[in-house]
């Protein structure tokens, strides 16, 4: 059983949704990545997505586009993602996934990429532009190297497509909340609730998590009525950008603020909710 499997099983037994947080590798600065991973881990992240910066992202809104551009301008490479993952793994058992786009993985070499990911302690991969019909090589390599492979669904996915993704995915199925970009506004949308309710009836084999547009604990609790967890990226990236652009704050204060931000997303307050008695 993978770390992700154990995490979702444990949370389900407590009736608690999983919180996944996304951080761009090398943002706001390369030396801040590992301390930030630990800060959001302390803040209650149940799994973490470490984004691999790419110059031509397909699904990212402005906050994550800008974070990738900032990281690339500072010379961040794919090798840095493996190094940072390994350093994080040395002190944490929280599941860590690499999220990025398939072209850099193909250029790096699929088996070499999966080998290096496994050796770094990575638990899974999310490649939003990898269609299930063309995923065979990556699926096989990921399985050989004990990596979960997450696939995405969207509001315009047919029932048949959602079932197909459920059969292929491991770790979890990523339900994009809107037909749009990361950071999209979901306020007032009623269609997202109907879509997630439909997806819940079709995803049987794999946990279901929702992402895109979640900015608060209230957003997360609303959308996890029909899912096993939620994912926040753009709101965290925006918060980190503000903190690192504030010259009045030192690193410790910035990291404390990120930890508090994560805790509020998960619990609705700065204090964790105590686990129920067995």
C-alpha positions, 0 to 999 in steps of 0.5 A: 500500500502506497503512502497516498493509499494509507493517507486516504484510508486513515482520513476516511476512517475519521471522516476527514477530507484530505488537504493537498497543497501545491508549491512551485519548485524554486519559488519564491527562491530556490533555497526557500522550497524545502523550508516551505514544504516543511511549513505546509507539512506542519500546517496540516497538508495531507499530501503535497504537490511540488510543481516542476516549472515549465515555460509553456503551461496549459492549465495554469492561471497567472499566479502559477505562471508567474511563479514558474517564470520566477523560478526558471529565471533563477535557474531552477531545473528538473534535477532540483525538484528531485534534490528538494524532494529528497531533502523533504523526504529525509524529514517527513513521511507526508506523500509528495507528488511531482506535478508538471507537463509531459514534454519535459518528462519525455525529454528527460527520459520517462524511465530515467525520470521515474527512477530518479523520482522513486530514489528521491522519495516521490510518491506520485506524478500528475501530468495534466496534459497526458491523455489516458489514450497516450499514457501507456509508457508513463503508466508502465514506468510509474508502476515499475517505480512504485509511483502513483499516476494521477489523471484529471477529469473536468466538468465536460468529461463524459460519464464514460471518460470519468469511468475510464480515468477511474480505472487508470488512475492510482493515488487519486482522481483529480477533479478540476472544478471548472473548465478553466485555469488554476485560480478560477473563481468558483464563487456562486457556481452551482454547476460545480456541485452537480458535476462533483456529485455526478463524479462521486457516483462514477469514481469507485476505485480511487479517491476523488479530490477537487482542485482549481479555485479553492481559496478558503476553508469554506470553499474546501468544505463546500466542495468536499461534500462529494469528494475525498479531498481538496487541493489548493495552489494559486491561493498559496502561491499568491500568499507566498509572493506577498510574504516574500515581497514584504521586506519587513519580514524575516524568513522565520516570520514568513514560514510561520505565516505560511504554516498558519495559512495552511492550518486555516485552510484545513481547519478553519482556524489556527488550531488543529481539530483534535482527532476523535478518541478511538 
